[in-house]
Amino acid sequence: MAKIKITLTKSVIGYEQKQRETIKALGLKKMHSSVIHEDTPDILGKIHSVRHLVTVEKA
C-alpha cells in the first residue's frame, strides 16, 4: 500500500475533545510534527474528520 505523510499544521486548542483524541490517535503531538502511515480506510477516515487541522502528502 501507499504511504502518506500527515503533518499537524493548526493547533487543537479550542476544538472538540473528539478531534483532539483523533489527532493523538494519529500519533501527532506538537505543531508541525509529522507521521507516516499506510493509506488505509481507517487512517483516511481519521484524516477526514480533522482535515482542517492537518496537511497530507504522499510519502
Buried (B, 14 or more C-beta within 10 A) or exposed (E): EEEBEBBBEEEBEEBEEEBBEBBEEBEBEEEEEBBEBEBEEEBEEBBEEBEEBBEBEEB
